[in-house]
Amino acid sequence: STYDKNKMNVTTLNIPLMLQLDFSDNRATENGFNMGIGGYAGFRIGSNGKFKYRDMNNDKVKMKTNSDFFLTDFQYGLQAQIGVAGVNFFARYGLNTLFQENRGPELTPDVFGIVL
């Protein structure tokens, strides 16, 4: 069989703990500059996978499965944030591996994004 598409979704609940510096005079009325650094910890609350492939008869097969995929349930790492004019950019660097030891590739989750 030949895989056309594989997709894994992981839902985690993360709790940040950061020291944040705000350089605006009045945060409620002014969109100033802020930055923060610290850590985070989180728990995996769900994961699933979607797979599209062709079987031995060359028929298309779509499959969805709920599984832990040998992912670690607890994640932790470092986090930084910088904000300008009400838009915050953040980055997270995982300090433990995404998969359980000897159960998958040694990957650490790195995440970045925007908070509006």
C-alpha positions as CSV (number, residue, x, y, z in Angstrom):
1,S,0.0,0.0,0.0
2,T,1.1,3.6,-0.7
3,Y,0.3,6.4,1.7
4,D,-1.0,9.6,0.1
5,K,-1.5,11.6,3.3
6,N,-0.8,11.1,7.0
7,K,-1.9,13.6,9.7
8,M,-1.6,13.5,13.4
9,N,-3.5,15.9,15.7
10,V,-2.4,16.3,19.3
11,T,-4.4,18.4,21.8
12,T,-2.7,19.6,25.0
13,L,-3.6,21.8,27.9
14,N,-0.6,24.0,28.7
15,I,0.0,26.3,31.7
16,P,2.6,29.1,31.2
17,L,4.6,30.5,34.1
18,M,6.3,33.7,32.9
19,L,7.9,36.8,34.2
20,Q,6.4,39.6,32.0
21,L,7.6,43.2,31.7
22,D,5.2,45.8,30.4
23,F,6.7,49.0,29.1
24,S,3.5,50.9,28.5
25,D,2.2,53.7,30.8
26,N,-1.3,52.4,31.1
27,R,-2.0,48.9,29.6
28,A,-5.7,49.5,29.6
29,T,-5.6,52.5,27.3
30,E,-2.2,52.3,25.5
31,N,-0.8,49.7,23.2
32,G,2.8,49.7,24.2
33,F,5.6,47.1,24.3
34,N,5.9,44.0,26.5
35,M,8.0,41.0,26.7
36,G,8.1,37.9,28.9
37,I,10.2,34.8,29.5
38,G,9.6,31.6,31.5
39,G,8.4,28.1,31.2
40,Y,5.3,26.0,30.6
41,A,4.0,22.6,31.5
42,G,1.2,20.7,29.8
43,F,-0.8,17.5,29.6
44,R,-1.9,15.7,26.5
45,I,-5.7,15.5,26.6
46,G,-6.3,13.8,23.2
47,S,-4.7,12.7,19.9
48,N,-5.9,11.2,16.7
49,G,-4.6,10.4,13.2
50,K,-6.0,10.5,9.7
51,F,-4.6,8.3,7.0
52,K,-5.2,8.2,3.3
53,Y,-3.7,5.4,1.2
54,R,-4.2,2.9,-1.6
55,D,-4.7,-0.7,-0.7
56,M,-3.3,-3.7,-2.7
57,N,-6.2,-3.4,-5.2
58,N,-5.3,0.3,-5.7
59,D,-8.6,1.4,-4.0
60,K,-8.5,4.6,-2.0
61,V,-8.8,4.0,1.8
62,K,-9.5,6.7,4.4
63,M,-9.0,5.8,8.0
64,K,-9.3,7.8,11.3
65,T,-8.1,6.5,14.6
66,N,-7.9,7.7,18.2
67,S,-4.7,6.6,19.8
68,D,-1.9,7.9,22.1
69,F,0.6,7.0,19.3
70,F,3.2,6.5,22.1
71,L,3.2,10.2,22.8
72,T,4.3,11.5,26.2
73,D,1.4,12.6,28.3
74,F,3.4,15.4,30.1
75,Q,5.2,18.2,28.2
76,Y,7.4,21.0,29.6
77,G,9.8,23.6,28.2
78,L,10.8,27.2,27.9
79,Q,8.6,30.0,26.6
80,A,9.2,33.6,25.4
81,Q,6.8,36.3,24.3
82,I,7.2,39.8,22.8
83,G,4.3,42.2,22.1
84,V,3.9,45.4,20.2
85,A,0.7,47.4,19.7
86,G,-1.6,44.7,21.1
87,V,-0.1,41.8,19.1
88,N,2.0,39.2,20.9
89,F,4.4,36.8,19.3
90,F,5.4,33.7,21.2
91,A,7.8,30.8,20.9
92,R,8.0,27.6,22.9
93,Y,10.9,25.1,23.0
94,G,10.2,21.7,24.5
95,L,12.7,20.2,26.9
96,N,11.4,16.6,26.7
97,T,10.7,14.4,23.7
98,L,7.3,14.3,22.0
99,F,7.3,10.4,22.0
100,Q,7.9,8.0,24.8
101,E,11.5,6.7,25.0
102,N,12.3,4.0,22.4
103,R,8.8,4.3,20.9
104,G,9.3,6.8,18.1
105,P,11.7,9.4,16.8
106,E,13.4,11.7,19.2
107,L,11.6,14.9,18.5
108,T,11.1,17.9,20.7
109,P,8.1,20.1,20.1
110,D,8.9,23.7,19.0
111,V,5.9,26.0,18.7
112,F,5.5,29.6,17.6
113,G,2.5,31.8,17.0
114,I,0.6,35.0,17.4
115,V,-1.8,36.0,20.2
116,L,-4.2,38.8,19.2
